[in-house]
Amino acid sequence: MRLPGITVWDGADLLGPATLTWSGDRIGAVEPGGSERFAGLAVIPGLVDSHVHLVGSSLPGSSFSTWPLTTPREEQVLHGVAHALRAMRRGVTTLRDLAGDRAQVAIRRAFDAGVLAGPRVLVHGVVGMTAGHCDLFVPPALGERPPTADGPWECRRLVRAWARDGVDGIKVTTSGGVLSTGDRSAWRNYTRDEVRAVVDESHALQMRVAAHAHSEDGIAVAIEEGVDSIEHGTLMTSDQAKLVAERGVTVAPTLLINEAIAEARVPVSRESQEKAADLVARRDVLLRQAAESGVQFVLGTDANGYHVDFGDELTELRRMHEVLGLSPADCLRAGTSRAASAVGLGDRVGRLAAGYAADFVVIDGAPWENIGGLRPENVVAVVCRGELVAGTLPT
């Protein structure tokens, strides 16, 4: 297969008119030169969302708090598949689930095996404490709860259990959160010894560690104990930003979801709205300073189908331009090559080059110059794993 004479933005820079060829799930060549044949159209790599939660209701009006408790797990998996396919058809060809278990692992395996034509999926299991952020999504009266770990050796055991289940990485909670009931974003989650144990054990098993961290203290322990990415990073200080930039730790700011909750644009409790509003009120100045300090921000939406939809990744990138002050080209890098590196796939996806996966989007416009044009209605075609999965390729 080939697209001759189409403008190519390769995940890092603009190549101009080029011929893109691919066979199966591999790009054969990207050869710059020649005349432009498709005026106004361009090819960019498929987007990489480094922070999602696939298993949630895909039906409008479902309750975030009760749907997971009243829906059988087998049925929930089908909703997770629907979310993944929706994102893929909007141009998101790689998704990293940051609160996964065997259900998301099953979705990943089905897509990888070709049982269904779907995006690439990575799965991180959560290691969190009793009464911590992830534990507080479940009402206290409910006996069946997701696993928790307390103490360094229990943390190591849970990391090993997730590895046995086939996950790709680990998420550790180092601060409280917004949507968890009775929680506070400033609450400490885990001691330094526990965080150190999670990171050490995960790295020993060749798994990356993403840290959920809103607060200054939560960010500090995550950085100092060697996590690979920060999720949210909302109240990052200027000194922390310099350290994050120096160490090359990526940050997914998840802008849209906190704004939607703070403004009650989605169904949320009064408690969650107040927590999000407090964070958002302080966030913008701090994160823009972090961007100016060289922090590597990446696309991460926290999409779950309730508060941020799958496919809203394009809106998140536009919002990163507005809030963080990133250039349009840097926003695109945050959603392609940089995000791919953040999830450990920098040598396989996020770029248009020989040997890389055949994941790309044909789009109307030049989003590396005008990020405002990065919208679903401008997506002309999506190719994932070498197969056309949405739209029509230009001929």
C-alpha positions as CSV (number, residue, x, y, z in Angstrom):
1,M,0.0,0.0,0.0
2,R,1.2,3.5,-0.7
3,L,0.2,7.2,-0.4
4,P,2.3,9.1,-2.9
5,G,2.7,12.9,-2.8
6,I,1.0,13.6,0.5
7,T,2.3,16.0,3.1
8,V,3.9,14.1,6.0
9,W,4.5,15.3,9.6
10,D,6.5,12.4,11.0
11,G,6.0,12.7,14.7
12,A,8.9,15.2,15.2
13,D,9.1,17.4,12.1
14,L,7.4,18.4,8.9
15,L,8.8,16.4,5.9
16,G,6.6,18.0,3.3
17,P,5.3,16.0,0.3
18,A,6.4,12.4,0.5
19,T,5.5,8.9,-0.5
20,L,4.4,6.7,2.4
21,T,4.4,2.9,1.8
22,W,3.4,0.1,4.2
23,S,2.8,-3.6,4.1
24,G,0.8,-5.3,6.8
25,D,1.6,-3.6,10.2
26,R,4.9,-2.1,9.1
27,I,5.9,1.1,7.4
28,G,8.2,0.2,4.5
29,A,9.5,3.7,3.7
30,V,8.7,7.4,4.0
31,E,10.4,9.0,1.0
32,P,10.4,12.9,0.9
33,G,10.2,14.7,-2.4
34,G,7.9,14.8,-5.4
35,S,4.9,17.0,-6.0
36,E,2.0,17.4,-3.7
37,R,-1.0,15.4,-5.0
38,F,-3.5,15.9,-2.2
39,A,-3.9,19.6,-1.5
40,G,-4.8,20.4,2.1
41,L,-4.4,16.8,3.3
42,A,-1.6,15.5,5.6
43,V,-0.5,12.4,7.4
44,I,0.4,12.3,11.1
45,P,1.2,9.4,13.3
46,G,-1.6,7.7,15.2
47,L,-2.1,9.4,18.6
48,V,-1.0,7.8,21.9
49,D,-3.1,8.4,25.0
50,S,-1.0,7.5,28.0
51,H,-3.8,7.6,30.6
52,V,-7.2,6.0,30.1
53,H,-9.6,3.8,31.9
54,L,-11.3,1.5,29.4
55,V,-13.8,-0.4,31.5
56,G,-16.6,2.0,32.2
57,S,-20.1,2.4,30.7
58,S,-20.2,3.4,27.1
59,L,-23.9,4.2,27.4
60,P,-25.0,7.9,27.9
61,G,-26.4,8.6,31.3
62,S,-24.8,5.8,33.2
63,S,-23.8,6.4,36.8
64,F,-20.0,6.5,37.5
65,S,-20.5,5.2,41.1
66,T,-23.2,2.5,40.6
67,W,-22.7,1.1,37.1
68,P,-19.5,-0.8,38.0
69,L,-21.3,-2.3,41.0
70,T,-24.4,-3.5,39.1
71,T,-22.9,-4.7,35.8
72,P,-21.3,-8.1,35.5
73,R,-17.6,-8.1,34.7
74,E,-18.1,-10.0,31.4
75,E,-20.5,-7.2,30.2
76,Q,-18.1,-4.5,31.4
77,V,-15.4,-5.9,29.1
78,L,-17.6,-5.3,26.1
79,H,-18.0,-1.7,27.0
80,G,-14.2,-1.5,27.3
81,V,-13.9,-2.8,23.8
82,A,-16.4,-0.2,22.6
83,H,-14.4,2.6,24.2
84,A,-11.2,1.4,22.6
85,L,-12.8,1.2,19.1
86,R,-14.3,4.7,19.5
87,A,-10.9,6.2,20.3
88,M,-9.2,4.3,17.4
89,R,-11.8,5.7,14.9
90,R,-10.9,9.2,16.1
91,G,-7.2,8.6,15.4
92,V,-6.0,7.3,18.8
93,T,-4.2,4.1,17.9
94,T,-2.4,3.3,21.2
95,L,-4.0,3.5,24.7
96,R,-2.5,2.9,28.1
97,D,-5.0,1.8,30.8
98,L,-3.8,2.9,34.2
99,A,-6.2,0.9,36.4
100,G,-6.4,-2.4,34.6
101,D,-6.6,-6.1,35.5
102,R,-7.3,-9.3,33.7
103,A,-10.2,-7.7,31.8
104,Q,-8.1,-5.1,30.1
105,V,-5.3,-7.7,29.6
106,A,-7.9,-9.8,27.8
107,I,-8.9,-6.9,25.6
108,R,-5.2,-6.3,24.7
109,R,-4.7,-9.9,23.8
110,A,-7.8,-10.0,21.6
111,F,-6.7,-7.0,19.6
112,D,-3.1,-8.2,19.4
113,A,-4.3,-11.6,18.1
114,G,-6.6,-10.1,15.5
115,V,-9.7,-11.4,17.0
116,L,-11.0,-7.9,16.6
117,A,-9.4,-5.0,14.7
118,G,-8.5,-2.7,17.5
119,P,-5.8,-0.3,18.8
120,R,-2.7,-1.2,20.7
121,V,-3.4,-1.4,24.5
122,L,-1.1,-1.3,27.4
123,V,-2.3,-2.2,30.9
124,H,-1.0,-1.0,34.3
125,G,-2.2,-2.6,37.5
126,V,-2.7,-0.3,40.5
127,V,-0.8,-0.6,43.8
128,G,-2.6,1.4,46.4
129,M,-3.0,1.4,50.1
130,T,-6.0,0.6,52.3
131,A,-8.1,3.8,52.5
132,G,-6.1,5.2,49.6
133,H,-7.3,6.9,46.5
134,C,-8.1,3.8,44.5
135,D,-9.6,1.9,47.5
136,L,-12.1,4.8,48.1
137,F,-14.0,4.3,44.9
138,V,-15.8,1.4,46.5
139,P,-18.4,2.1,49.2
140,P,-17.3,1.0,52.7
141,A,-20.2,-1.5,53.1
142,L,-19.2,-3.5,50.0
143,G,-17.1,-6.5,50.8
144,E,-15.7,-7.2,47.3
145,R,-12.9,-4.7,46.7
146,P,-9.9,-4.3,44.4
147,P,-6.6,-5.5,45.9
148,T,-4.6,-3.1,48.2
149,A,-1.2,-3.4,49.8
150,D,0.2,-2.1,53.0
151,G,3.8,-2.2,54.0
152,P,6.9,-2.6,51.7
153,W,6.6,-6.4,51.4
154,E,2.9,-6.4,50.6
155,C,3.6,-3.8,48.0
156,R,6.2,-6.0,46.4
157,R,3.8,-9.0,46.6
158,L,1.1,-7.0,44.7
159,V,3.5,-5.9,42.0
160,R,4.4,-9.6,41.5
161,A,0.8,-10.6,41.4
162,W,0.1,-8.1,38.7
163,A,3.1,-9.3,36.7
164,R,1.7,-12.8,37.0
165,D,-1.6,-11.6,35.6
166,G,0.2,-10.2,32.5
167,V,0.1,-6.5,33.0
168,D,2.6,-4.2,31.3
169,G,3.3,-1.8,34.1
170,I,2.3,-0.5,37.5
171,K,0.5,2.6,38.7
172,V,1.2,3.7,42.3
173,T,-0.9,6.3,44.1
174,T,1.2,8.9,46.0
175,S,-1.6,11.4,46.8
176,G,-5.3,11.4,47.2
177,G,-7.6,12.1,44.4
178,V,-10.8,13.9,43.2
179,L,-13.4,11.3,42.3
180,S,-12.7,8.9,45.2
181,T,-15.3,9.4,48.0
182,G,-14.2,10.8,51.3
183,D,-10.7,11.4,49.9
184,R,-8.6,14.5,49.7
185,S,-6.0,15.2,47.0
186,A,-3.6,16.4,49.7
187,W,-3.7,13.1,51.6
188,R,-0.5,11.2,51.7
189,N,-0.8,7.8,50.0
190,Y,2.1,5.5,51.0
191,T,5.2,6.1,53.0
192,R,8.5,6.6,51.2
193,D,9.6,3.0,52.0
194,E,6.4,1.7,50.3
195,V,6.9,3.8,47.2
196,R,10.5,2.7,47.0
197,A,9.5,-0.9,47.2
198,V,6.9,-0.5,44.4
199,V,9.4,1.2,42.1
200,D,12.2,-1.2,42.8
201,E,10.1,-4.3,42.4
202,S,8.4,-3.0,39.2
203,H,11.7,-2.1,37.6
204,A,13.2,-5.4,38.6
205,L,10.4,-7.0,36.6
206,Q,11.0,-4.6,33.7
207,M,7.7,-2.7,34.2
208,R,7.3,1.0,34.1
209,V,5.8,2.9,37.0
210,A,3.3,5.7,36.6
211,A,2.5,7.7,39.8
212,H,-0.9,9.3,40.4
213,A,0.1,12.5,42.2
214,H,-1.7,15.8,42.6
215,S,0.0,17.3,45.7
216,E,3.4,18.8,46.2
217,D,4.3,16.0,48.6
218,G,3.0,13.2,46.4
219,I,4.9,14.6,43.4
220,A,8.1,14.9,45.5
221,V,8.2,11.3,46.7
222,A,7.3,10.0,43.2
223,I,10.2,11.9,41.6
224,E,12.7,11.1,44.3
225,E,12.0,7.4,44.3
226,G,12.3,7.1,40.5
227,V,8.9,6.7,38.9
228,D,8.8,6.9,35.1
229,S,5.9,9.2,34.7
230,I,3.7,11.6,36.8
231,E,-0.1,11.5,36.2
232,H,-1.8,14.8,36.8
233,G,1.2,16.6,38.5
234,T,-1.3,19.4,39.3
235,L,0.5,21.3,42.0
236,M,4.1,20.9,40.8
237,T,6.4,23.5,42.2
238,S,9.0,25.3,40.2
239,D,11.8,23.4,41.9
240,Q,10.1,20.1,41.2
241,A,9.5,21.1,37.6
242,K,13.3,21.6,37.1
243,L,14.0,18.2,38.6
244,V,11.3,16.5,36.5
245,A,12.7,18.1,33.4
246,E,16.3,17.2,34.3
247,R,15.4,13.5,34.9
248,G,13.2,13.3,31.8
249,V,10.1,12.2,33.7
250,T,7.0,12.8,31.6
251,V,3.8,14.4,32.9
252,A,0.3,13.8,31.7
253,P,-1.7,16.9,33.0
254,T,-5.2,15.5,32.3
255,L,-6.7,19.0,31.9
256,L,-10.1,18.3,30.6
257,I,-11.3,15.9,33.2
258,N,-10.5,18.2,36.1
259,E,-12.1,21.2,34.4
260,A,-15.3,19.2,33.6
261,I,-15.5,18.1,37.3
262,A,-14.7,21.5,38.7
263,E,-17.4,23.2,36.5
264,A,-19.9,20.3,37.1
265,R,-20.3,19.9,33.3
266,V,-20.6,16.2,34.1
267,P,-22.6,14.4,36.8
268,V,-20.4,14.6,40.0
269,S,-20.8,14.9,43.7
270,R,-20.5,18.2,45.4
271,E,-17.4,16.8,47.2
272,S,-15.6,16.0,43.9
273,Q,-16.6,19.3,42.4
274,E,-15.1,21.3,45.3
275,K,-11.9,19.2,45.2
276,A,-11.4,19.7,41.5
277,A,-12.2,23.4,41.6
278,D,-9.5,23.9,44.3
279,L,-6.9,22.2,42.1
280,V,-7.9,23.9,38.9
281,A,-7.8,27.3,40.6
282,R,-4.1,26.8,41.3
283,R,-3.1,24.6,38.4
284,D,-2.7,26.8,35.3
285,V,0.1,29.0,36.5
286,L,2.1,26.1,37.9
287,L,1.8,23.9,34.9
288,R,2.7,26.7,32.5
289,Q,5.8,27.4,34.5
290,A,6.6,23.7,34.4
291,A,6.4,23.8,30.6
292,E,8.7,26.8,30.5
293,S,11.1,24.8,32.6
294,G,11.3,22.1,30.0
295,V,9.0,19.5,31.5
296,Q,8.0,16.9,28.9
297,F,4.2,16.9,28.9
298,V,2.4,14.1,27.1
299,L,-1.1,13.3,26.1
300,G,-3.1,11.7,28.9
301,T,-6.8,12.3,29.2
302,D,-8.0,10.0,32.0
303,A,-10.9,9.2,29.6
304,N,-13.4,6.9,31.2
305,G,-16.6,7.4,29.3
306,Y,-18.3,9.3,32.1
307,H,-16.3,12.6,32.5
308,V,-14.1,12.5,29.4
309,D,-15.1,10.6,26.3
310,F,-12.9,8.4,24.2
311,G,-12.1,10.5,21.2
312,D,-11.7,13.7,23.3
313,E,-7.9,13.3,22.9
314,L,-7.9,15.8,20.1
315,T,-9.6,18.4,22.4
316,E,-7.1,17.6,25.2
317,L,-4.2,18.5,22.8
318,R,-5.9,21.8,21.9
319,R,-6.3,22.5,25.6
320,M,-2.7,21.8,26.2
321,H,-1.8,24.5,23.7
322,E,-4.1,27.0,25.6
323,V,-3.1,26.2,29.2
324,L,0.5,25.1,28.9
325,G,1.6,27.4,26.1
326,L,3.0,24.6,24.0
327,S,3.4,25.3,20.3
328,P,1.1,23.4,18.0
329,A,4.0,21.2,16.8
330,D,5.0,20.4,20.5
331,C,1.4,19.5,21.2
332,L,1.5,17.0,18.4
333,R,4.8,15.6,19.7
334,A,3.1,15.3,23.1
335,G,0.4,13.1,21.5
336,T,2.7,11.0,19.2
337,S,6.4,10.5,19.6
338,R,6.8,11.8,23.1
339,A,3.8,9.9,24.4
340,A,5.0,6.7,22.7
341,S,8.4,7.0,24.5
342,A,6.6,7.7,27.8
343,V,4.7,4.3,27.6
344,G,7.8,2.4,26.4
345,L,6.9,2.1,22.8
346,G,9.1,4.9,21.4
347,D,10.8,2.4,19.0
348,R,7.6,1.1,17.6
349,V,4.8,3.8,17.4
350,G,4.4,7.5,17.4
351,R,6.6,8.1,14.4
352,L,6.3,7.7,10.6
353,A,9.5,6.0,9.6
354,A,10.7,2.8,8.0
355,G,10.2,-0.2,10.4
356,Y,7.6,1.6,12.6
357,A,4.1,0.3,13.0
358,A,1.6,1.3,10.3
359,D,-0.5,3.6,12.6
360,F,-1.4,6.9,11.0
361,V,-4.1,9.5,10.5
362,V,-4.9,11.4,7.3
363,I,-6.2,14.8,8.3
364,D,-7.5,17.9,6.6
365,G,-5.3,20.8,7.6
366,A,-1.9,21.4,9.1
367,P,-2.2,20.9,12.9
368,W,1.5,21.4,13.5
369,E,0.8,25.0,12.5
370,N,-2.8,25.4,13.7
371,I,-3.7,23.0,16.5
372,G,-7.2,24.4,16.4
373,G,-7.8,22.3,13.3
374,L,-7.1,19.1,15.2
375,R,-10.8,18.1,15.4
376,P,-12.7,14.8,14.7
377,E,-14.5,16.4,11.7
378,N,-11.2,16.9,10.0
379,V,-10.1,13.3,10.3
380,V,-10.3,11.9,6.8
381,A,-9.0,8.3,7.5
382,V,-7.4,6.3,10.2
383,V,-5.0,3.3,9.6
384,C,-4.2,1.1,12.6
385,R,-2.0,-2.0,12.4
386,G,-1.9,-1.4,8.7
387,E,-5.6,-1.7,8.2
388,L,-8.1,1.1,7.3
389,V,-10.4,1.4,10.3
390,A,-12.2,4.7,9.7
391,G,-12.8,7.0,6.7
392,T,-11.5,6.7,3.2
393,L,-7.9,6.9,2.0
394,P,-7.3,9.6,-0.7
395,T,-6.7,8.3,-4.2
